Structure formats: C-alpha cells, structure tokens
C-alpha cells in the first residue's frame, strides 16, 4: 500500500480531470467555445508522451553505462507506451481540429492536407517515426546484447536530434496552433487561471497512468524472460 | 591522433581508387536519377527545382554513405579494432564521407544546371548552401550507417532510421537555399540559419564521437 500511493494519486487525479474537466467553468472563446475542454486530454497526451520518451532515453543511457539488460527492457517498454500516448494525442487532436480548424463547408477530411502542414503535427510525427524506427531496429537484430546496445545508441542519437528540431520547425512554418513560441500551455499567459486548476493535475495524472501501464508491462516482460535474464 | 585519422582516411581513399566500382556506382546513380528527372519534366519552376534538388541530394547521400560501413567485412573490422581507436575510426569515416558527398554535390549541381536550367539568381550562393547541406547530410548518415550496419536489411533500415532525424535539417536547407533565388529574408535570418546548421553539424559530430565506441565493441 505504501508504495502504491502514486497509483492512487493517478486514479484520483484522473477522476478529478474527467469530472472537473467536463463540469468546471471555462472561458468562452470565439471558435473554440466548449471544445477547449479537450485541452485536459489532448495536450496531456503529448506531455505524457514526451515524458515517457525522456524516461526511455534515460534508461538507454543507463543501459550503456551498466550493460544491464533490465534497463534495455525498460527503455523499450517506456517507448512503446509513449507511442500509444502519441497516437491517442493524434486521435484527440483530430477530433478537436475537425470542429475548429476544418473548413465547415466541406467534409472534415477535405481539409486534411492543409491541417497536417502544421509544425506541432510535424514535430509529433517525427517523434513517432523515430520510435517506430526504433522498434524496427530492435526487431531486426536477433542477438540480445547487440540489440540492446545498438538500439540504445539510436535512441540517444535520435532523441538528441529531435529536440533541436522541435524547437526549429515551429519557427520555420506558419501555424494555427496555439503556443507558437515554445511549448503550448506551459506559458503562464497562454492559459486561463481557472483552467490551470484542472490542467496541471491532468498532466500529472495521465503521466502517472502511463508510467503505471509501463511498470506492469516491464514486470510481465521480466517474468517471461526470467529464464535467461538471471542466468 | 590527427596523423592516425589521416592514415585511416587515406586507406579509405586508396581503397576507393583501387576498386572503383562503388564510386562509379554512386556517380552513375546521380547521373541516371537526374536524367530521369529531366525526361520526366521540362523546365520546372524554381520551387520544384529546389525541392527536387534536395530530395536527390538526400538519396545520393543515402547511397554514397551507406557503403562506408557496409563494405567492411567482419574480418576487416576485427583488424581495425586491434589497430585503431573508435573515435579516430569514426572521424576518418566522417571525413571521407564528407569529401565523397562534396564531389557528388558538385556533380549533381552541374548536371542540374545543365539538364534543367539554372533558375537561381546567385548560383555561387546556392552552391555554398548545397555544400553546407552535403556536410550535414553526410555526417548524419555516417552515424546512421554505423548503427544500421549492426542490423539486418541494412540499406532499407538506414532510410527508416534516417528520415525522421534528417527532416529538420532538410527543411532548414530548403528554406535557406531560397536566398539564392533572391527571395527576401528578414535581417539576420540567413546568418542565423547558417549558424544553426553548423551548430547541428557540430552536435552530430560530438554525439557520434560519444556514441560510436558503444557500437564498436562487438
């Protein structure tokens, strides 16, 4: 019970996010209106994804320092949960864009081409492509130690290249997306005080949920691979 | 250390001179790609010209650099392992690939101008930017070739690993090269982007020097 406080915290925060996110007052902005409530879900997915990818890279670095295969397993597991969160981020974003950005006079998919040319979407696509490539790389090497080492090197290299690009691309392309300069929603002026009350707990809640899912996955892998891991 | 890098570099260069098939292979790849583009379209406008040029550069680099690690046989790698240091080995490969890419950039630039006309206002500036681009592309793909050479299906894997990593550089380069088409930029943007690209290149070199020794131990 003592060690699971953060799981309880996660559940409490997420219950609060869903109830508070749907019921608490939000500013009525033109165009956005009530869709702004999606902030508590959509933006949190990206935050959680980036945090999980960061943990994955840290585990890769730890693997390279210790050559302990458990770190490699953790790195892969955090990356895969991060990818799931990224896909959910796209899904929630697509719903949001369909009501705010898409041309209301034609079908929502007709605006696809113009919506997708969007710095934040490109940045996210790069992050996801990098981690898809990471999984392809992992599955293309059969030797366990070699796989761990090569994929850790790629993870660190690609992550280090990803960050300048997430910083660069928004400055190259025009954008409809809020948060043009840097990270959306982190800037204190961007977001209404009432919304911060739900938003920050929501970020923590979703991230903890992501970590929780990953720890379960890691435990499962460690159990199934027990035979050779401790040999 | 510089002497040993030079020696490794010379080894690569002499190998290339003796077994010329790979050099001419890439050269033929450049020529035929641009010839097909020429047949496929006549007199593209400058935006298309620019986009096509960078895409060609990307694929040329993929082909030229892919060979650098893939051609080394296992036995030869073990030999290098005993006589040289990974950092020196990596730096010599980078040096060699940058030089190779510069040659290929020159060739493709000449062929582009010859076949598809010269839409640029300042060809010299465009050439300088394309060398800057060649530098960045070859550095990134050298590191990725080192990673991919450890896996199966190396050639296709390199593209998968490389494209997401190279996107920002390519976007910056495509944007920057519009200077040569006399598009106007805000003050200081051109130097800023150029410095940014150089900083990225420096970051790639540092990262490769740190990370390559881990790939080396086999």
Boltz contact constraints between the chains, C-beta under 6 A:
constraints:
  - contact:
      token1: [A, 64]
      token2: [B, 214]
      max_distance: 6.0
  - contact:
      token1: [A, 126]
      token2: [B, 164]
      max_distance: 6.0
  - contact:
      token1: [A, 126]
      token2: [B, 167]
      max_distance: 6.0
  - contact:
      token1: [A, 129]
      token2: [B, 164]
      max_distance: 6.0
  - contact:
      token1: [A, 130]
      token2: [B, 164]
      max_distance: 6.0
  - contact:
      token1: [A, 133]
      token2: [B, 160]
      max_distance: 6.0
  - contact:
      token1: [A, 133]
      token2: [B, 161]
      max_distance: 6.0
  - contact:
      token1: [A, 136]
      token2: [B, 160]
      max_distance: 6.0
  - contact:
      token1: [A, 140]
      token2: [B, 151]
      max_distance: 6.0
  - contact:
      token1: [A, 140]
      token2: [B, 152]
      max_distance: 6.0
  - contact:
      token1: [A, 141]
      token2: [B, 151]
      max_distance: 6.0
  - contact:
      token1: [A, 149]
      token2: [B, 214]
      max_distance: 6.0
  - contact:
      token1: [A, 150]
      token2: [B, 147]
      max_distance: 6.0
  - contact:
      token1: [A, 150]
      token2: [B, 150]
      max_distance: 6.0
  - contact:
      token1: [A, 153]
      token2: [B, 211]
      max_distance: 6.0
  - contact:
      token1: [A, 153]
      token2: [B, 214]
      max_distance: 6.0
  - contact:
      token1: [A, 153]
      token2: [B, 215]
      max_distance: 6.0
  - contact:
      token1: [A, 154]
      token2: [B, 147]
      max_distance: 6.0
  - contact:
      token1: [A, 157]
      token2: [B, 207]
      max_distance: 6.0
  - contact:
      token1: [A, 157]
      token2: [B, 211]
      max_distance: 6.0
  - contact:
      token1: [A, 158]
      token2: [B, 165]
      max_distance: 6.0
  - contact:
      token1: [A, 160]
      token2: [B, 207]
      max_distance: 6.0
  - contact:
      token1: [A, 161]
      token2: [B, 165]
      max_distance: 6.0
  - contact:
      token1: [A, 165]
      token2: [B, 168]
      max_distance: 6.0
  - contact:
      token1: [A, 168]
      token2: [B, 168]
      max_distance: 6.0
  - contact:
      token1: [A, 169]
      token2: [B, 168]
      max_distance: 6.0
  - contact:
      token1: [A, 172]
      token2: [B, 171]
      max_distance: 6.0
  - contact:
      token1: [A, 172]
      token2: [B, 175]
      max_distance: 6.0
